[in-house]
Amino acid sequence: MDDETGVDLQLDRPHAARMYDYYLGGRTNFPADREAVGRVMAAFPTALVTARANREFMHRSTRYLARRGLRQFLDIGTGIPTSPNLHEIAQEVSPDARIVYVDNDPIVLTHAQALLRSHPAGRTAYVEADLRKPGSILSAPALHETLDLSRPVALSLNSVLPFVADDLDVSDEFGASHDAVPDQRGGDTEGGAYAIVERLKDAVAPGSALVISHGTSDFAPEASEKASMVYRSSVGTLQPRTRADFTRFFAGWDLVEPGVTVAHRWRPDEHNGLSSVTDAEVSCYAAVAFKIE
């Protein structure tokens, strides 16, 4: 089935963005997505809690950074719009905030207009580009028309890095000299997700922030692995990461208190409705860090 743009949306197959939409109670999902979510929840019954904790972390971290004075946000792996979106949170604090959303998914593109309803004092833009090729993001005209990369930017990578494997070949994007980044435990690691994040970190100015949330199997390894297998069989790559591996994404940047923690424990506020859930039920790490001046 095609949408009005002629893009094949493959509605007969599960899709990660539509599955997430279903977790959050959205309407942009179809029987194949709901069936896959049912299999995930049979393996990991609190998957809905994980999705909600991730979404609430995005809200709190965006609000926190806007209150800290950041006025520019680059959200990669945007997904299907679910209000309130990142720009609505940021512009609630600072109406002049500017936001660029990035996704490579034609399904998200069909809903992009919902992401462009900016406050008149600010601005939003949508870039169709692939996280696995960060150069396509950083060279996009819409990015530079909206954001000034010589000034601080909040770089948001919420729940997208599990879909980028450590062994992804990024040599075409970076060249041979950049396909490995230091492992803080000693030695090098293959490029993949780490090299991509380092490329993005290098592109932004001092004072910028890095916001990441990421699923983990640390707390419920057997259930998490079964849920991951559903994703792998349905939508492709899914790689949970340990606390140590998650922390490496922030190498060289200053972590904001409380540092790396489970998503619902990151600076809970009056908007946090998950105070009574356990770490195993959430199974998602989250952190925010600043680039050293």
Backbone bond lengths (Angstrom), bond angles and torsions (degrees), N, CA, C in turn:
res aa  C-N    CA-C-N  psi(-1)  N-CA   C-N-CA  omega(-1)  CA-C   N-CA-C  phi
1 M - - - 1.461 - - 1.526 108.78 -
2 D 1.345 116.17 134.03 1.452 121.26 179.78 1.517 110.12 -106.79
3 D 1.341 115.60 154.16 1.456 118.68 171.14 1.522 107.58 -88.42
4 E 1.319 117.60 -174.95 1.462 120.53 -174.71 1.513 112.95 -67.43
5 T 1.335 118.14 -15.44 1.454 120.98 177.23 1.512 111.94 -87.21
6 G 1.333 117.66 -4.43 1.451 120.44 -178.88 1.510 113.76 87.01
7 V 1.333 118.46 6.85 1.463 122.27 179.49 1.524 109.59 -82.09
8 D 1.319 116.56 132.11 1.461 120.80 177.62 1.523 108.82 -77.07
9 L 1.322 117.00 112.29 1.464 121.74 -177.54 1.521 112.79 -89.44
10 Q 1.320 117.80 -2.40 1.465 122.77 174.74 1.535 111.07 47.93
11 L 1.302 115.83 56.59 1.453 120.84 -175.38 1.520 112.84 -69.95
12 D 1.331 116.55 -12.29 1.462 119.74 179.02 1.516 112.68 -87.71
13 R 1.340 116.96 1.26 1.458 121.89 -179.69 1.514 109.95 -122.43
14 P 1.354 118.33 145.95 1.472 119.74 176.30 1.516 110.90 -62.37
15 H 1.313 114.96 149.18 1.456 120.65 -179.57 1.527 108.53 -139.08
16 A 1.334 116.73 133.59 1.464 120.93 -173.40 1.522 112.41 -58.60
17 A 1.339 117.86 -42.23 1.464 120.11 -178.06 1.530 111.01 -66.95
18 R 1.336 116.64 -39.97 1.463 118.95 179.30 1.525 111.09 -72.16
19 M 1.328 117.37 -32.49 1.460 120.08 175.48 1.526 109.90 -62.88
20 Y 1.329 116.48 -44.47 1.466 120.54 178.89 1.530 110.23 -63.34
21 D 1.314 116.39 -39.19 1.455 120.37 176.63 1.528 110.62 -59.19
22 Y 1.321 116.65 -39.90 1.466 120.66 179.25 1.524 111.11 -67.23
23 Y 1.343 116.75 -41.80 1.460 120.15 176.20 1.528 111.09 -54.26
24 L 1.339 115.67 -39.27 1.464 121.06 -174.80 1.516 112.99 -86.73
25 G 1.338 116.69 3.67 1.452 119.44 178.06 1.507 114.16 84.43
26 G 1.355 116.96 17.25 1.455 120.49 179.51 1.516 112.53 -78.04
27 R 1.323 114.58 179.83 1.464 120.92 -175.88 1.527 112.62 -115.75
28 T 1.317 117.28 -0.99 1.454 119.97 -178.21 1.521 109.44 -94.19
29 N 1.319 115.74 66.36 1.459 121.68 179.70 1.525 107.94 -152.77
30 F 1.327 114.73 162.98 1.456 120.52 -170.88 1.523 109.53 -136.37
31 P 1.347 118.17 171.72 1.465 119.82 -174.88 1.519 114.82 -51.56
32 A 1.325 118.74 -39.91 1.466 120.17 -179.64 1.528 111.16 -62.88
33 D 1.341 116.72 -37.49 1.465 121.04 179.37 1.525 110.36 -69.41
34 R 1.317 115.81 -43.72 1.459 119.91 -178.24 1.532 111.49 -67.52
35 E 1.326 116.45 -34.83 1.459 119.86 177.14 1.527 110.49 -66.14
36 A 1.325 116.97 -41.49 1.466 120.48 178.62 1.527 110.55 -65.35
37 V 1.334 117.54 -41.75 1.465 120.67 176.76 1.525 110.12 -60.78
38 G 1.316 117.22 -38.73 1.460 120.14 177.27 1.515 111.80 -60.10
39 R 1.345 116.77 -38.78 1.465 120.04 178.81 1.528 110.80 -71.02
40 V 1.339 116.64 -37.01 1.467 119.60 176.34 1.525 109.61 -62.21
41 M 1.316 116.90 -45.49 1.463 120.17 -176.31 1.525 112.51 -71.53
42 A 1.317 116.64 -25.02 1.464 118.69 173.40 1.522 110.59 -66.25
43 A 1.343 115.79 -33.41 1.463 120.78 177.89 1.518 112.21 -85.13
44 F 1.339 116.54 -36.83 1.469 122.53 -175.38 1.527 107.56 -135.62
45 P 1.321 117.38 86.52 1.467 121.36 -169.50 1.525 115.43 -60.16
46 T 1.325 118.71 -20.13 1.468 119.84 -177.56 1.526 112.36 -100.10
47 A 1.331 117.14 24.71 1.465 119.83 179.53 1.529 111.92 -57.81
48 L 1.333 117.35 -33.24 1.465 119.78 177.16 1.524 111.08 -64.31
49 V 1.319 116.46 -37.06 1.461 120.86 177.43 1.526 109.85 -64.56
50 T 1.322 116.70 -42.95 1.463 120.98 178.44 1.519 110.69 -58.10
51 A 1.319 116.74 -47.98 1.464 120.53 -178.89 1.526 111.10 -62.48
52 R 1.316 116.30 -42.61 1.466 119.38 -179.44 1.533 110.84 -66.89
53 A 1.325 117.20 -40.73 1.467 120.41 179.35 1.524 110.63 -63.61
54 N 1.321 116.79 -39.51 1.457 120.76 177.84 1.528 110.66 -63.40
55 R 1.325 116.02 -44.22 1.468 120.13 -178.93 1.522 111.09 -65.35
56 E 1.326 116.96 -42.36 1.466 119.51 -179.88 1.525 111.32 -67.72
57 F 1.343 117.00 -33.38 1.461 119.17 174.73 1.527 110.28 -62.56
58 M 1.321 117.93 -41.86 1.462 120.30 177.57 1.521 110.32 -58.41
59 H 1.310 116.85 -43.73 1.466 119.91 179.48 1.530 111.05 -62.12
60 R 1.339 116.84 -48.18 1.463 119.75 -175.87 1.526 111.59 -67.52
61 S 1.322 117.08 -42.37 1.462 119.41 -177.80 1.531 110.71 -67.21
62 T 1.323 116.88 -38.14 1.467 119.89 177.48 1.515 110.75 -64.87
63 R 1.322 116.47 -44.85 1.464 120.94 179.20 1.537 110.28 -62.24
64 Y 1.327 116.04 -42.65 1.463 120.84 179.26 1.526 110.96 -60.23
65 L 1.327 117.11 -46.95 1.465 120.43 -176.60 1.526 111.34 -69.58
66 A 1.321 117.03 -37.03 1.463 119.21 176.60 1.519 110.68 -63.78
67 R 1.324 116.17 -39.12 1.466 119.33 177.27 1.524 111.98 -69.40
68 R 1.315 116.74 -25.27 1.470 121.05 175.48 1.525 112.37 -78.44
69 G 1.323 117.26 -5.16 1.456 120.76 174.84 1.514 115.43 106.59
70 L 1.334 118.88 -0.02 1.456 119.04 177.22 1.527 109.76 -71.90
71 R 1.315 114.72 136.21 1.459 120.83 -177.15 1.529 112.16 -121.74
72 Q 1.337 116.91 1.24 1.455 121.00 -179.05 1.529 109.35 -128.67
73 F 1.323 116.15 132.53 1.460 121.66 -177.57 1.521 109.57 -133.74
74 L 1.328 115.35 133.37 1.459 122.50 176.01 1.523 107.31 -119.41
75 D 1.326 116.74 106.69 1.456 123.11 -174.09 1.523 109.46 -105.08
76 I 1.334 116.97 109.78 1.463 122.25 -175.48 1.522 109.34 -106.36
77 G 1.323 114.86 131.21 1.457 120.02 -174.10 1.507 110.07 82.72
78 T 1.303 115.85 48.37 1.461 123.69 -169.82 1.521 113.04 -61.05
79 G 1.313 117.37 -44.79 1.453 120.72 -176.69 1.517 112.46 78.16
80 I 1.310 115.29 178.87 1.458 121.63 -178.89 1.531 109.49 -66.84
81 P 1.322 118.44 130.54 1.466 120.65 -176.93 1.521 112.81 -58.22
82 T 1.332 115.50 131.16 1.459 122.85 174.03 1.523 107.02 -134.44
83 S 1.319 117.38 110.98 1.457 120.92 -176.33 1.537 111.30 -71.10
84 P 1.363 117.42 140.08 1.449 125.38 0.64 1.529 112.40 -79.19
85 N 1.333 115.70 132.47 1.452 121.83 175.61 1.522 110.05 -82.35
86 L 1.323 115.34 172.35 1.459 120.10 -174.42 1.530 111.44 -56.54
87 H 1.339 117.37 -42.55 1.463 118.37 -177.09 1.524 111.64 -67.09
88 E 1.323 117.07 -29.81 1.463 119.02 178.61 1.518 111.02 -68.25
89 I 1.337 116.62 -38.74 1.461 120.83 177.30 1.522 110.68 -67.12
90 A 1.343 116.64 -48.60 1.466 120.60 -177.56 1.522 111.14 -63.59
91 Q 1.330 117.38 -43.17 1.462 120.16 -176.05 1.525 112.64 -78.45
92 E 1.325 116.39 -15.02 1.461 119.07 171.27 1.523 109.72 -65.80
93 V 1.349 115.88 -35.83 1.466 121.47 177.59 1.527 110.58 -83.70
94 S 1.335 115.70 -46.43 1.469 121.83 -176.41 1.524 108.93 -132.60
95 P 1.314 118.16 96.80 1.465 120.09 -176.68 1.523 114.10 -56.23
96 D 1.345 117.87 -22.22 1.455 120.36 -178.55 1.532 113.10 -88.16
97 A 1.324 117.79 6.92 1.466 120.78 -179.55 1.520 110.61 -62.82
98 R 1.335 114.33 146.77 1.460 121.54 178.99 1.526 108.69 -117.96
99 I 1.318 115.86 135.52 1.463 120.36 -174.48 1.519 109.21 -133.56
100 V 1.332 116.27 134.26 1.458 122.02 170.41 1.519 107.81 -115.87
101 Y 1.326 115.47 122.99 1.454 122.54 175.12 1.528 109.46 -96.35
102 V 1.334 116.23 141.05 1.461 121.13 -178.67 1.521 109.30 -131.27
103 D 1.316 116.26 131.75 1.460 121.51 171.36 1.526 107.66 -157.84
104 N 1.329 116.19 154.26 1.461 120.38 178.13 1.518 111.68 -107.75
105 D 1.316 116.14 12.84 1.452 121.72 -170.23 1.527 110.48 -98.66
106 P 1.338 118.59 122.03 1.469 119.45 179.18 1.512 113.20 -60.63
107 I 1.338 117.20 -26.04 1.466 120.39 177.25 1.521 110.04 -65.12
108 V 1.342 116.88 -42.72 1.457 120.38 177.95 1.525 110.38 -66.52
109 L 1.327 115.97 -39.33 1.463 120.01 -179.94 1.520 111.44 -57.81
110 T 1.337 116.92 -37.47 1.463 119.74 -178.90 1.520 112.51 -66.01
111 H 1.327 116.82 -18.52 1.471 121.21 -179.80 1.532 111.96 -110.51
112 A 1.330 117.06 11.45 1.462 119.81 -171.07 1.522 113.08 -63.42
113 Q 1.322 118.21 -26.52 1.461 118.77 -178.81 1.524 111.88 -59.37
114 A 1.339 116.59 -30.09 1.463 119.45 178.02 1.522 111.37 -65.52
115 L 1.337 116.74 -22.29 1.456 121.27 -178.82 1.533 111.86 -88.76
116 L 1.317 116.87 -5.64 1.461 120.47 -172.49 1.521 112.87 -107.98
117 R 1.325 115.92 11.55 1.462 120.10 -178.75 1.520 109.36 -89.08
118 S 1.284 115.06 71.32 1.463 121.90 -174.53 1.521 111.78 -77.73
119 H 1.336 115.00 155.20 1.455 120.18 165.79 1.528 107.10 -61.50
120 P 1.341 118.17 142.27 1.471 120.08 -177.78 1.524 114.03 -56.01
121 A 1.318 117.14 -28.19 1.463 120.09 -178.85 1.521 112.97 -77.83
122 G 1.335 117.19 -18.88 1.454 121.44 -178.41 1.508 111.36 -112.80
123 R 1.337 114.32 -156.70 1.463 118.33 -179.67 1.524 109.27 -159.79
124 T 1.325 116.29 145.67 1.459 121.22 170.17 1.521 109.20 -129.74
125 A 1.338 115.00 154.16 1.462 121.17 177.17 1.517 108.41 -145.56
126 Y 1.329 115.28 159.56 1.466 121.34 178.64 1.514 108.74 -124.17
127 V 1.344 116.21 131.08 1.457 122.70 178.11 1.522 108.26 -118.12
128 E 1.306 116.49 124.35 1.457 120.85 174.58 1.529 107.55 -88.87
129 A 1.331 116.14 104.13 1.462 121.37 -176.87 1.520 108.66 -157.32
130 D 1.333 114.97 166.97 1.461 121.57 -171.55 1.522 109.89 -110.57
131 L 1.331 116.67 125.43 1.462 121.19 177.07 1.515 111.65 -53.56
132 R 1.322 117.45 -33.88 1.459 121.13 -178.50 1.523 112.27 -68.72
133 K 1.327 116.50 -10.49 1.468 122.41 175.09 1.526 107.74 -129.23
134 P 1.329 117.17 75.05 1.471 119.63 -173.83 1.518 113.63 -60.19
135 G 1.340 116.78 -23.82 1.456 118.68 176.25 1.516 112.41 -60.26
136 S 1.340 116.46 -32.73 1.465 119.96 178.81 1.520 111.30 -69.09
137 I 1.328 116.98 -26.76 1.460 121.53 175.77 1.526 109.98 -77.07
138 L 1.321 115.10 -50.07 1.464 120.08 -172.23 1.524 113.05 -71.39
139 S 1.329 117.43 -18.30 1.461 120.38 178.81 1.520 112.79 -99.36
140 A 1.329 117.82 0.21 1.464 120.81 -175.57 1.531 111.05 -67.68
141 P 1.329 118.37 127.87 1.469 120.07 179.50 1.524 113.17 -56.08
142 A 1.342 117.47 -39.14 1.470 119.51 -178.41 1.519 111.91 -62.88
143 L 1.340 116.57 -31.58 1.464 120.00 176.85 1.521 110.01 -62.94
144 H 1.322 116.59 -49.36 1.468 120.45 -175.64 1.525 112.67 -75.26
145 E 1.325 117.04 -21.34 1.457 119.72 175.03 1.524 111.64 -75.96
146 T 1.335 116.05 -19.26 1.464 120.60 -174.17 1.521 112.99 -108.41
147 L 1.329 116.68 -40.08 1.458 121.82 -176.67 1.524 110.73 -115.38
148 D 1.319 115.57 149.77 1.464 123.21 174.20 1.529 107.13 -107.27
149 L 1.333 116.58 103.54 1.462 119.76 -174.87 1.523 113.11 -72.75
150 S 1.316 117.90 -4.46 1.466 119.91 173.55 1.526 110.97 -82.21
151 R 1.329 116.41 -6.33 1.452 122.61 177.41 1.526 109.18 -116.77
152 P 1.341 118.48 160.38 1.469 120.15 -175.02 1.526 113.73 -57.63
153 V 1.311 114.07 141.09 1.461 123.26 179.27 1.531 108.21 -131.27
154 A 1.319 116.83 140.44 1.461 120.98 171.39 1.526 107.50 -90.82
155 L 1.310 116.16 114.31 1.457 123.24 -178.54 1.524 108.49 -95.82
156 S 1.325 116.72 113.43 1.460 122.24 -173.82 1.524 110.42 -108.51
157 L 1.344 115.78 124.76 1.466 122.72 178.97 1.526 108.33 -131.72
158 N 1.304 115.71 66.97 1.458 120.48 -175.18 1.526 111.46 -86.61
159 S 1.324 115.37 119.18 1.469 123.22 175.10 1.517 114.15 53.34
160 V 1.327 117.09 32.93 1.463 119.98 176.16 1.523 111.88 -111.39
161 L 1.331 118.17 -29.14 1.465 120.72 -176.15 1.524 114.24 -67.28
162 P 1.347 120.73 -26.11 1.466 118.22 174.20 1.520 113.55 -59.09
163 F 1.326 116.94 -19.40 1.457 120.65 -179.70 1.538 112.18 -91.56
164 V 1.338 116.32 7.67 1.469 121.68 177.09 1.525 107.60 -120.69
165 A 1.304 116.93 115.34 1.465 121.29 -175.52 1.522 111.64 -77.38
166 D 1.329 115.53 155.56 1.463 120.52 175.98 1.519 112.04 -64.58
167 D 1.335 117.03 -30.97 1.463 120.14 -175.23 1.528 112.68 -94.87
168 L 1.334 117.46 13.82 1.454 119.75 176.13 1.524 109.55 -60.31
169 D 1.310 117.22 131.36 1.460 122.21 178.90 1.521 108.94 -77.78
170 V 1.323 116.74 111.81 1.458 121.26 -179.78 1.522 111.50 -111.42
171 S 1.323 117.16 16.06 1.464 120.20 -175.51 1.524 111.87 -62.95
172 D 1.352 117.54 -34.44 1.460 119.17 179.04 1.518 111.84 -65.85
173 E 1.333 116.10 -30.81 1.462 120.90 -177.86 1.517 111.85 -81.10
174 F 1.338 117.30 -39.96 1.460 120.92 -171.04 1.513 114.07 -108.43
175 G 1.321 117.98 -23.91 1.448 119.76 -170.94 1.518 110.50 87.94
176 A 1.300 116.82 162.98 1.465 121.62 -172.00 1.514 113.39 -60.68
177 S 1.341 117.97 -28.29 1.467 119.75 -174.90 1.511 113.18 -78.22
178 H 1.341 117.92 -6.37 1.454 119.82 -174.85 1.523 113.24 -124.27
179 D 1.329 117.20 18.34 1.461 117.25 -175.52 1.517 112.83 -94.55
180 A 1.336 117.03 16.51 1.457 120.90 171.83 1.511 108.78 -146.54
181 V 1.327 116.70 144.75 1.455 121.70 177.13 1.512 108.48 -127.83
182 P 1.327 118.56 155.22 1.463 120.11 -175.67 1.511 112.51 -62.00
183 D 1.298 115.68 139.76 1.462 123.53 170.22 1.522 106.13 -93.61
184 Q 1.324 117.00 121.41 1.464 120.43 -174.87 1.527 112.77 -62.86
185 R 1.332 115.98 -13.30 1.456 119.80 177.56 1.520 111.35 -91.30
186 G 1.338 116.25 2.43 1.460 120.69 179.46 1.509 110.76 112.78
187 G 1.347 116.99 137.99 1.445 120.58 178.19 1.514 111.79 84.46
188 D 1.344 115.42 -171.62 1.449 122.03 179.46 1.517 110.16 -111.76
189 T 1.302 114.73 161.43 1.446 120.64 172.03 1.518 108.06 -122.14
190 E 1.330 117.88 156.14 1.445 119.53 174.56 1.520 108.88 -60.64
191 G 1.331 115.21 159.82 1.457 120.16 -171.51 1.507 114.61 -63.55
192 G 1.333 116.90 -86.73 1.445 121.64 177.00 1.516 113.91 49.12
193 A 1.325 115.71 -136.50 1.456 122.28 -174.46 1.523 112.06 -59.23
194 Y 1.328 117.54 -37.03 1.466 119.75 -177.31 1.525 111.79 -67.87
195 A 1.320 116.60 -43.53 1.462 119.80 178.98 1.521 110.91 -64.24
196 I 1.317 117.08 -37.57 1.465 121.02 179.11 1.525 110.55 -64.48
197 V 1.318 117.16 -46.14 1.457 120.15 179.96 1.526 110.77 -63.96
198 E 1.331 117.25 -40.37 1.463 119.63 177.84 1.527 111.29 -61.56
199 R 1.317 117.23 -38.92 1.475 120.75 178.10 1.522 110.31 -61.15
200 L 1.313 116.93 -43.52 1.462 120.55 179.50 1.527 111.09 -67.69
201 K 1.327 116.70 -40.75 1.461 120.53 178.96 1.525 110.91 -62.19
202 D 1.326 116.61 -39.51 1.462 120.46 179.99 1.524 112.34 -64.67
203 A 1.336 116.63 -26.56 1.457 120.80 -172.60 1.519 113.95 -81.89
204 V 1.337 117.94 -12.27 1.461 119.70 -175.13 1.526 110.74 -107.81
205 A 1.322 115.52 159.56 1.458 122.80 -172.04 1.522 111.80 -79.81
206 P 1.338 116.79 158.12 1.472 119.79 170.21 1.515 110.42 -53.77
207 G 1.333 115.11 144.35 1.456 120.53 -175.05 1.513 112.84 92.43
208 S 1.337 116.91 -8.96 1.454 121.14 177.04 1.520 110.48 -71.35
209 A 1.321 115.85 161.33 1.456 121.50 -179.39 1.528 109.90 -120.34
210 L 1.325 115.27 149.48 1.463 122.87 175.14 1.519 107.89 -118.64
211 V 1.322 116.58 124.10 1.464 123.26 -178.56 1.529 107.93 -120.54
212 I 1.336 116.84 121.36 1.465 120.24 -179.85 1.524 109.40 -137.34
213 S 1.325 115.23 137.97 1.460 121.28 164.64 1.520 107.45 -123.80
214 H 1.345 116.03 150.59 1.473 118.99 -169.57 1.517 110.01 -160.13
215 G 1.315 116.83 129.82 1.449 121.07 176.48 1.513 112.73 -65.36
216 T 1.338 115.87 150.21 1.459 121.70 -178.71 1.529 110.01 -140.08
217 S 1.321 114.97 153.96 1.467 120.50 174.10 1.528 111.23 -105.46
218 D 1.335 117.03 12.40 1.467 120.85 -176.40 1.523 112.97 -61.04
219 F 1.324 117.96 -35.24 1.464 121.36 -170.48 1.523 113.72 -95.80
220 A 1.316 116.40 -30.21 1.468 120.76 -178.34 1.528 107.83 -140.77
221 P 1.332 116.63 69.44 1.468 119.93 -169.31 1.518 114.92 -58.95
222 E 1.310 117.77 -42.65 1.466 119.18 -176.61 1.525 111.32 -68.45
223 A 1.315 116.88 -47.12 1.462 120.48 179.75 1.521 111.12 -65.78
224 S 1.325 116.68 -40.57 1.462 120.39 -179.87 1.520 111.52 -63.67
225 E 1.323 116.74 -40.49 1.453 120.08 179.74 1.523 110.66 -65.93
226 K 1.317 117.91 -40.00 1.462 120.56 178.23 1.529 110.32 -63.57
227 A 1.333 117.24 -41.63 1.457 120.44 178.14 1.529 110.79 -65.59
228 S 1.335 116.30 -39.46 1.458 120.27 178.61 1.521 111.19 -63.16
229 M 1.315 116.53 -36.28 1.454 120.36 179.13 1.528 110.99 -64.60
230 V 1.329 117.20 -34.77 1.460 119.95 176.30 1.523 109.42 -62.73
231 Y 1.328 116.79 -45.47 1.463 119.88 179.03 1.528 111.01 -62.45
232 R 1.321 116.62 -44.50 1.462 118.85 -177.78 1.519 111.44 -61.97
233 S 1.318 116.63 -38.21 1.462 119.85 -179.33 1.521 112.07 -77.22
234 S 1.333 116.95 -18.93 1.463 121.04 -175.13 1.518 113.17 -101.73
235 V 1.332 116.44 -46.90 1.465 119.49 -170.94 1.527 113.70 -125.30
236 G 1.324 118.46 -3.24 1.460 119.86 177.82 1.516 112.31 111.41
237 T 1.327 116.23 -141.83 1.458 122.70 -174.20 1.519 112.45 -59.60
238 L 1.322 115.52 135.83 1.464 120.88 165.14 1.522 107.09 -150.25
239 Q 1.320 116.72 121.63 1.456 122.09 -175.66 1.522 110.53 -129.04
240 P 1.335 117.69 97.30 1.468 118.67 170.76 1.537 108.79 -63.22
241 R 1.327 116.51 154.96 1.458 119.24 178.88 1.523 110.35 -131.22
242 T 1.337 114.50 151.50 1.455 120.55 178.73 1.522 110.42 -73.85
243 R 1.321 115.70 170.96 1.462 119.61 177.53 1.521 110.79 -59.19
244 A 1.329 117.16 -43.78 1.461 120.44 -179.89 1.514 111.29 -62.60
245 D 1.324 117.18 -43.68 1.455 120.47 -179.69 1.526 111.54 -67.70
246 F 1.323 116.92 -37.75 1.465 120.35 176.42 1.528 110.56 -63.53
247 T 1.311 116.73 -43.36 1.464 121.42 -177.07 1.522 111.60 -60.83
248 R 1.313 117.33 -31.31 1.468 120.98 -178.35 1.517 113.06 -61.45
249 F 1.313 118.36 -24.35 1.463 119.91 177.93 1.530 111.68 -62.18
250 F 1.321 116.89 -23.03 1.467 121.39 -175.66 1.522 112.88 -98.50
251 A 1.317 117.63 11.32 1.471 121.51 -176.21 1.531 111.13 -52.33
252 G 1.341 116.05 129.69 1.457 121.85 176.95 1.521 114.61 85.71
253 W 1.312 118.16 -3.42 1.467 122.17 179.25 1.528 109.36 -113.02
254 D 1.325 116.40 157.91 1.462 121.83 -177.66 1.526 110.60 -91.17
255 L 1.329 115.91 115.74 1.458 120.62 179.25 1.529 110.90 -70.66
256 V 1.311 115.90 138.22 1.458 122.93 174.23 1.527 108.19 -80.73
257 E 1.315 117.38 139.54 1.460 120.16 174.47 1.532 110.54 -57.78
258 P 1.305 118.43 136.35 1.464 130.20 13.20 1.534 114.88 -92.85
259 G 1.314 118.69 23.65 1.458 120.96 -179.36 1.516 111.12 76.25
260 V 1.322 115.40 -147.46 1.466 120.47 178.00 1.520 108.82 -78.81
261 T 1.325 115.79 124.11 1.454 120.22 -179.17 1.519 109.13 -150.53
262 V 1.310 116.86 175.34 1.460 120.78 176.05 1.533 108.05 -73.58
263 A 1.327 116.56 144.21 1.464 121.79 -165.63 1.522 113.72 -51.82
264 H 1.326 117.72 -43.13 1.472 118.88 -175.51 1.525 112.55 -73.90
265 R 1.338 117.42 -10.28 1.465 121.36 179.60 1.532 112.29 -97.20
266 W 1.330 117.30 -2.20 1.468 119.02 179.81 1.533 108.95 -81.26
267 R 1.337 114.88 105.36 1.467 123.07 176.29 1.538 113.35 43.19
268 P 1.326 117.14 58.85 1.463 119.07 178.79 1.529 110.66 -61.55
269 D 1.320 115.01 143.61 1.466 120.02 -179.40 1.522 109.49 -134.88
270 E 1.300 115.85 -164.16 1.461 119.43 -175.80 1.524 112.59 -66.92
271 H 1.340 116.24 -14.25 1.457 120.55 179.35 1.529 112.07 -89.14
272 N 1.333 116.85 -7.84 1.465 120.58 -175.28 1.526 110.49 -79.38
273 G 1.346 116.13 115.55 1.447 120.17 -179.95 1.512 113.70 -104.33
274 L 1.351 116.75 16.95 1.461 120.47 -174.44 1.521 111.61 -122.64
275 S 1.300 117.57 32.42 1.463 120.45 -174.79 1.525 112.94 -67.42
276 S 1.320 117.39 -21.76 1.465 119.14 -174.37 1.526 113.76 -99.10
277 V 1.325 118.67 -1.57 1.464 119.51 -178.04 1.527 109.92 -82.40
278 T 1.324 116.15 161.29 1.456 121.72 -178.47 1.524 111.10 -94.25
279 D 1.334 115.21 164.27 1.466 119.89 177.07 1.519 110.92 -61.56
280 A 1.323 117.49 -38.78 1.463 120.80 -179.75 1.523 111.36 -65.42
281 E 1.329 117.58 -34.97 1.461 120.31 179.05 1.523 111.04 -67.78
282 V 1.326 117.18 -33.13 1.463 121.01 -179.50 1.531 110.85 -84.58
283 S 1.323 117.07 -51.19 1.474 122.61 177.36 1.526 112.47 48.55
284 C 1.306 115.65 47.60 1.464 121.40 -179.73 1.520 108.27 -147.36
285 Y 1.340 116.86 120.62 1.458 120.90 176.19 1.537 110.64 -84.22
286 A 1.321 114.78 155.59 1.459 120.29 178.13 1.527 108.83 -150.67
287 A 1.305 115.64 150.01 1.464 120.39 177.05 1.524 109.70 -164.52
288 V 1.333 114.57 160.12 1.460 123.11 175.42 1.528 106.92 -133.39
289 A 1.317 116.62 138.24 1.459 120.61 178.51 1.515 110.21 -141.49
290 F 1.350 115.45 156.11 1.455 121.41 178.50 1.526 110.89 -111.77
291 K 1.320 114.42 144.52 1.461 120.27 174.31 1.520 108.93 -73.15
292 I 1.306 115.43 130.17 1.457 121.09 -175.93 1.518 110.58 -64.32
293 E 1.329 114.96 133.81 1.481 120.61 -179.48 1.528 110.61 -63.75
